[in-house]
Amino acid sequence: MNNTLPYRLAAPGEGRVDLLVVAAEHSGDQHAARMVRGVLAAEPDYRVCALGGPALAAAGAQLLEDLTAQSTMGFAVFGKLSFYRTLIAEVVRWVGEHRPRAVCFVDSSGLNLRIAKGLFEAGFSAKAGGPTKALYFISPQIWASRAKRRFAMAQHLDGLASIFPFEREVYADTALPVEFVGHPFLAEDYAAPVRYDPAGPVLLLPGSRKGLVKRLFPVMLEAFARLDGRHEAMVLYPSDGILDTLRACNPPDAVKLVKTGGAAVGASAVLTTSGTMSLQCALAGIPGVVTYKTDPLTYWLGRMIVKVEYIGIANLLLKEEMYPEYIQGAATAETLGRELQSALTDQARQQRTWAAAKRLQDLLSADAQRDVTAWMLAQLAE
């Protein structure tokens, strides 16, 4: 997909579209794919289209565009505003023409809430009297920033499936139906990508966005180089574009680059950016550090908007520092190297990490009314 979108999204095959999924991030693509796979297993005749990535395509959705290849965060978004405005308008047009029974937005609130608003204003969504339900899976983190968004969401959306049990209370003062469907990382059929192995390699996880990888991976490499030389490291990457960015940083032979999606990787310690993989590592009880580096303007704007004590999702959920956090200038190779050495050798720290992982698992395994597949099937049946 180029930045001008000089064409229309593909038309679906014959018959009515039952569901359009919009998932712009790699993690959202994977979570949505598990839902779509379950929906199609229960209702093989349903037609699902998607703006997402390879996981949704493999799950049986007709992939209209690979949005995961355009994954962007921070100040870089401003360079693509024209592209995203055009994309939003095209999605609204497509929904108006093909009239799916429902659209399910997955995470990525900066894009998805604007599409939901566009559908409402065009009269295509059910809340505006149209034929298409507007649904949301994986709530925006309104409990961290811009909490007033919940009122616009209640106006534009027909339902929300949350992955954190406390989020029902966050929307309690709105008319938006919110259902806790369990966290996907704790589903019985979920295959975690990482596990704790004291004899395993060190994990270096600089993220899934090119700009972040360019800033953070060289620091991680230097921090790893400060160890005694007896360790190996592994980097998990989501796409070929990120692989090219990683290779451009000239990692040494001791650092292996492995694409996500294979068998679970056993790791002894981790240096990770905040985000989905940091929660995976926390649930697995891998000791380590959360770090983050972005351009100064994005960081300044973020600090003005986001009002939370921690950037790591595990720390936020536990309300304590399971993983030490080093952000911007504090994320030096010397500091990260020292923390990495501690994570590898300090048995008390390892035990504290494991205990925190158990508390986190308990927190996210609270009883859900039903899983996201059952929730979506019920929405499509109404």
C-alpha positions as CSV (number, residue, x, y, z in Angstrom):
1,M,0.0,0.0,0.0
2,N,1.5,3.4,-0.9
3,N,0.8,6.6,0.9
4,T,-1.8,8.1,-1.5
5,L,-4.2,5.1,-1.8
6,P,-4.8,5.8,-5.5
7,Y,-7.3,3.0,-5.9
8,R,-10.4,1.5,-4.2
9,L,-10.4,-1.4,-1.8
10,A,-11.2,-4.7,-3.3
11,A,-14.8,-5.8,-3.6
12,P,-15.8,-8.9,-1.7
13,G,-16.9,-12.1,-3.5
14,E,-20.5,-12.9,-4.2
15,G,-23.1,-12.6,-1.4
16,R,-23.3,-10.3,1.7
17,V,-20.3,-9.6,3.9
18,D,-21.0,-10.7,7.4
19,L,-18.0,-9.1,9.1
20,L,-15.3,-6.6,8.2
21,V,-12.3,-6.6,10.6
22,V,-10.0,-3.6,10.9
23,A,-6.7,-4.4,12.7
24,A,-3.8,-2.1,11.9
25,E,-1.1,-3.5,14.2
26,H,0.7,-6.8,14.2
27,S,-0.7,-7.8,17.7
28,G,-4.2,-6.8,16.7
29,D,-3.9,-8.9,13.5
30,Q,-3.0,-11.9,15.6
31,H,-5.8,-11.5,18.2
32,A,-8.4,-10.8,15.5
33,A,-7.2,-13.9,13.6
34,R,-8.0,-16.2,16.5
35,M,-11.5,-14.7,16.8
36,V,-12.1,-15.0,13.0
37,R,-10.9,-18.6,13.0
38,G,-13.4,-19.4,15.8
39,V,-16.2,-17.6,14.0
40,L,-15.6,-19.4,10.7
41,A,-15.3,-22.8,12.5
42,A,-18.7,-22.2,14.0
43,E,-20.3,-20.7,10.9
44,P,-18.3,-21.8,7.8
45,D,-20.7,-19.9,5.4
46,Y,-19.9,-16.5,6.9
47,R,-18.0,-14.2,4.7
48,V,-15.3,-12.2,6.5
49,C,-13.2,-9.4,5.0
50,A,-10.3,-7.6,6.7
51,L,-8.0,-4.7,6.7
52,G,-5.3,-6.3,8.7
53,G,-2.3,-8.6,8.1
54,P,-1.1,-12.1,7.3
55,A,-2.6,-13.7,10.4
56,L,-6.1,-12.6,9.4
57,A,-5.6,-13.8,5.9
58,A,-4.4,-17.2,7.2
59,A,-7.5,-17.4,9.4
60,G,-9.8,-17.3,6.4
61,A,-10.6,-13.6,5.9
62,Q,-10.4,-11.9,2.5
63,L,-7.5,-9.5,3.1
64,L,-8.4,-6.2,1.4
65,E,-5.2,-4.4,2.5
66,D,-2.2,-5.3,4.7
67,L,-2.4,-2.4,7.2
68,T,0.2,-4.0,9.5
69,A,2.8,-3.0,6.9
70,Q,1.9,0.7,7.6
71,S,2.2,0.4,11.4
72,T,3.2,3.9,12.7
73,M,3.5,5.5,16.0
74,G,4.4,8.9,17.3
75,F,5.4,12.0,15.4
76,A,5.9,10.0,12.2
77,V,2.1,9.8,12.1
78,F,1.9,13.4,11.1
79,G,3.8,12.6,7.9
80,K,1.0,10.2,6.9
81,L,-2.0,12.2,7.8
82,S,-3.1,12.6,4.2
83,F,-2.8,8.9,3.7
84,Y,-4.9,8.1,6.8
85,R,-7.6,10.6,5.9
86,T,-7.9,9.0,2.5
87,L,-7.9,5.5,4.0
88,I,-10.7,6.4,6.5
89,A,-12.8,7.9,3.7
90,E,-12.3,4.8,1.6
91,V,-13.2,2.4,4.4
92,V,-16.4,4.4,5.0
93,R,-17.3,4.3,1.3
94,W,-16.6,0.5,1.2
95,V,-18.9,-0.1,4.2
96,G,-21.6,2.0,2.6
97,E,-21.4,0.1,-0.6
98,H,-21.1,-3.4,0.6
99,R,-23.1,-3.1,3.9
100,P,-21.4,-5.7,6.1
101,R,-23.5,-6.9,9.0
102,A,-20.8,-5.7,11.4
103,V,-17.4,-4.0,11.5
104,C,-15.1,-5.0,14.3
105,F,-12.3,-2.5,15.1
106,V,-9.3,-4.1,16.9
107,D,-7.2,-1.8,19.1
108,S,-5.4,1.0,17.1
109,S,-7.8,3.7,18.4
110,G,-6.1,6.6,16.5
111,L,-7.4,5.1,13.2
112,N,-10.4,3.0,14.3
113,L,-12.3,5.6,16.3
114,R,-12.1,7.9,13.4
115,I,-13.5,5.3,11.1
116,A,-16.3,4.6,13.6
117,K,-17.1,8.3,13.7
118,G,-17.1,8.4,9.9
119,L,-19.5,5.5,9.6
120,F,-21.8,7.2,12.1
121,E,-21.8,10.6,10.4
122,A,-22.4,8.9,7.0
123,G,-25.4,7.1,8.5
124,F,-24.0,3.6,7.8
125,S,-23.6,2.4,11.4
126,A,-26.5,0.9,13.4
127,K,-26.2,3.7,16.0
128,A,-27.1,6.2,13.1
129,G,-29.9,4.0,11.8
130,G,-27.8,2.1,9.3
131,P,-27.4,-1.6,8.6
132,T,-23.9,-2.2,10.1
133,K,-23.0,-2.8,13.7
134,A,-19.9,-1.0,14.8
135,L,-18.1,-3.2,17.4
136,Y,-14.7,-2.8,19.2
137,F,-12.3,-5.5,20.5
138,I,-9.5,-4.5,22.8
139,S,-10.4,-1.1,24.3
140,P,-8.3,2.0,23.8
141,Q,-6.5,2.7,27.1
142,I,-8.8,5.5,28.1
143,W,-7.9,4.7,31.7
144,A,-4.4,6.0,30.9
145,S,-5.2,9.0,28.7
146,R,-8.0,11.0,27.1
147,A,-10.7,9.4,29.2
148,K,-13.5,11.5,27.7
149,R,-13.2,9.5,24.5
150,R,-15.6,7.0,26.1
151,F,-18.6,9.3,25.5
152,A,-17.9,9.6,21.7
153,M,-17.4,5.8,21.7
154,A,-20.7,5.2,23.4
155,Q,-22.3,7.4,20.7
156,H,-20.7,5.7,17.7
157,L,-20.3,2.0,18.8
158,D,-22.8,-0.8,19.4
159,G,-20.6,-2.9,21.7
160,L,-17.1,-3.4,23.1
161,A,-15.2,-6.6,24.1
162,S,-12.6,-5.8,26.7
163,I,-9.5,-7.8,27.7
164,F,-9.1,-6.3,31.2
165,P,-11.8,-7.0,33.8
166,F,-11.6,-3.5,35.3
167,E,-12.5,-1.8,32.0
168,R,-16.2,-2.5,32.5
169,E,-16.1,0.1,35.4
170,V,-14.3,2.6,33.2
171,Y,-17.4,2.8,30.8
172,A,-20.0,2.4,33.6
173,D,-21.2,6.0,33.2
174,T,-21.9,5.5,29.5
175,A,-24.5,3.6,27.5
176,L,-21.9,1.5,25.7
177,P,-22.4,-2.3,26.3
178,V,-19.0,-3.6,27.5
179,E,-18.3,-7.2,28.1
180,F,-15.1,-8.7,29.5
181,V,-14.1,-11.6,27.2
182,G,-10.9,-12.7,29.0
183,H,-7.3,-11.8,28.0
184,P,-6.2,-13.6,24.8
185,F,-2.8,-14.4,26.3
186,L,-4.5,-16.7,28.9
187,A,-7.0,-18.5,26.6
188,E,-6.7,-22.3,26.7
189,D,-5.7,-22.6,23.1
190,Y,-3.3,-19.7,23.0
191,A,0.3,-20.6,22.3
192,A,2.6,-18.1,24.1
193,P,5.6,-17.0,22.1
194,V,8.0,-17.0,25.1
195,R,8.7,-18.9,28.2
196,Y,11.2,-18.7,31.1
197,D,14.3,-20.8,30.7
198,P,17.3,-19.9,33.0
199,A,19.6,-21.6,30.5
200,G,18.1,-19.8,27.5
201,P,19.3,-16.8,25.5
202,V,18.7,-13.2,26.4
203,L,15.8,-11.7,24.6
204,L,16.2,-8.3,22.9
205,L,12.8,-6.9,21.9
206,P,13.1,-3.4,20.3
207,G,9.5,-3.4,19.0
208,S,7.5,-3.7,15.8
209,R,7.9,-0.1,14.5
210,K,10.8,0.9,12.4
211,G,11.5,4.2,14.1
212,L,11.5,2.7,17.5
213,V,13.8,-0.2,16.4
214,K,16.3,2.3,14.9
215,R,16.5,4.2,18.2
216,L,16.4,1.3,20.6
217,F,18.1,-1.7,19.0
218,P,21.7,-0.2,18.9
219,V,21.4,0.6,22.6
220,M,20.2,-2.9,23.4
221,L,23.1,-4.4,21.4
222,E,25.6,-2.3,23.3
223,A,24.0,-3.3,26.6
224,F,24.2,-7.0,25.6
225,A,27.8,-6.5,24.6
226,R,28.6,-5.5,28.2
227,L,27.9,-9.0,29.5
228,D,30.7,-11.5,29.9
229,G,30.6,-12.9,26.4
230,R,29.3,-16.3,27.4
231,H,25.6,-15.5,26.5
232,E,23.7,-15.6,23.3
233,A,20.8,-13.2,22.4
234,M,17.7,-13.6,20.3
235,V,15.5,-11.0,18.7
236,L,11.9,-11.8,17.7
237,Y,10.7,-9.7,14.8
238,P,7.2,-9.6,13.2
239,S,7.8,-8.7,9.6
240,D,10.4,-8.6,6.8
241,G,10.5,-4.8,7.0
242,I,11.5,-4.9,10.6
243,L,14.1,-7.6,9.8
244,D,15.7,-5.2,7.3
245,T,15.9,-2.5,10.0
246,L,17.4,-4.9,12.5
247,R,20.1,-6.0,10.0
248,A,21.0,-2.4,9.3
249,C,22.1,-2.2,12.9
250,N,24.8,-4.9,12.2
251,P,24.1,-7.3,15.1
252,P,27.0,-9.6,15.9
253,D,26.9,-13.4,15.3
254,A,25.9,-14.0,18.9
255,V,22.5,-12.2,18.3
256,K,20.1,-14.4,16.4
257,L,17.1,-12.9,14.5
258,V,14.0,-15.1,14.6
259,K,10.6,-14.3,13.1
260,T,7.7,-14.7,15.5
261,G,5.2,-17.4,14.9
262,G,7.3,-20.5,15.6
263,A,7.8,-22.5,18.8
264,A,7.9,-20.7,22.1
265,V,11.3,-19.3,22.8
266,G,12.9,-20.0,26.2
267,A,14.7,-16.9,27.5
268,S,16.7,-16.2,30.7
269,A,16.3,-12.4,30.7
270,V,14.8,-9.7,28.5
271,L,15.3,-6.1,27.4
272,T,12.0,-5.1,26.0
273,T,10.1,-2.0,24.8
274,S,6.7,-1.3,26.3
275,G,3.9,-3.0,24.5
276,T,2.5,-6.4,23.8
277,M,5.6,-8.5,24.1
278,S,6.5,-6.9,27.4
279,L,3.2,-8.4,28.8
280,Q,4.0,-11.7,27.2
281,C,7.4,-11.8,29.0
282,A,5.9,-10.7,32.3
283,L,3.2,-13.4,32.2
284,A,6.0,-15.9,31.5
285,G,8.0,-14.7,34.5
286,I,11.1,-13.7,32.5
287,P,13.2,-11.2,34.5
288,G,14.1,-8.0,32.7
289,V,13.7,-4.4,32.0
290,V,11.2,-2.2,30.0
291,T,12.8,0.6,28.0
292,Y,11.6,3.2,25.4
293,K,13.1,5.8,23.2
294,T,11.2,8.1,20.8
295,D,11.8,11.5,19.2
296,P,11.8,14.3,21.7
297,L,8.6,16.0,20.4
298,T,6.6,12.7,20.5
299,Y,7.8,12.1,24.0
300,W,6.9,15.6,25.2
301,L,3.5,15.4,23.6
302,G,3.0,11.9,25.2
303,R,3.9,13.2,28.6
304,M,1.3,16.0,28.2
305,I,-1.5,13.5,27.3
306,V,-0.7,10.2,29.1
307,K,-1.2,10.4,32.9
308,V,0.1,7.0,34.2
309,E,2.8,6.1,36.6
310,Y,4.3,3.4,34.4
311,I,4.6,2.7,30.7
312,G,4.9,-1.1,31.0
313,I,1.4,-2.7,30.9
314,A,2.4,-5.3,33.6
315,N,3.6,-2.6,35.9
316,L,0.3,-0.7,35.3
317,L,-1.8,-3.7,36.0
318,L,0.1,-4.7,39.2
319,K,0.5,-1.0,40.3
320,E,4.1,-1.8,41.1
321,E,7.4,-2.0,39.2
322,M,7.7,-5.6,38.2
323,Y,10.1,-4.5,35.5
324,P,12.3,-1.4,36.1
325,E,11.6,1.2,33.4
326,Y,14.3,3.3,31.6
327,I,12.9,5.9,29.2
328,Q,14.6,8.3,26.8
329,G,17.9,9.5,28.2
330,A,17.8,7.1,31.1
331,A,18.0,4.2,28.6
332,T,21.7,4.0,28.3
333,A,23.8,0.9,27.4
334,E,25.5,1.1,30.7
335,T,22.3,1.1,32.7
336,L,20.5,-1.5,30.7
337,G,23.6,-3.7,30.7
338,R,23.8,-3.5,34.5
339,E,20.1,-4.4,34.8
340,L,20.5,-7.3,32.4
341,Q,23.4,-8.7,34.4
342,S,21.2,-8.5,37.6
343,A,18.3,-10.2,35.9
344,L,20.6,-13.1,34.9
345,T,22.4,-13.6,38.2
346,D,20.2,-12.2,41.1
347,Q,18.1,-15.1,42.4
348,A,16.0,-13.0,44.7
349,R,15.1,-10.8,41.7
350,Q,14.2,-13.9,39.7
351,Q,11.9,-15.1,42.5
352,R,10.2,-11.7,42.8
353,T,9.6,-11.7,39.0
354,W,8.0,-15.2,39.2
355,A,5.8,-14.2,42.1
356,A,4.7,-11.0,40.2
357,A,3.9,-13.2,37.1
358,K,1.6,-15.4,39.2
359,R,-0.2,-12.3,40.5
360,L,-0.6,-11.0,37.0
361,Q,-1.9,-14.3,35.7
362,D,-4.5,-14.3,38.5
363,L,-5.5,-10.7,37.7
364,L,-6.1,-11.5,34.0
365,S,-7.8,-14.8,34.5
366,A,-10.9,-13.5,36.2
367,D,-14.0,-15.2,35.0
368,A,-15.3,-13.9,31.7
369,Q,-18.9,-14.1,30.6
370,R,-17.7,-15.7,27.3
371,D,-14.8,-15.6,25.0
372,V,-14.5,-13.1,22.1
373,T,-15.6,-15.7,19.5
374,A,-18.8,-16.3,21.4
375,W,-19.3,-12.6,21.8
376,M,-18.9,-12.0,18.1
377,L,-21.1,-14.8,17.1
378,A,-23.8,-13.4,19.4
379,Q,-23.4,-10.0,17.8
380,L,-23.8,-11.3,14.3
381,A,-26.8,-13.4,15.3
382,E,-28.8,-10.5,16.6
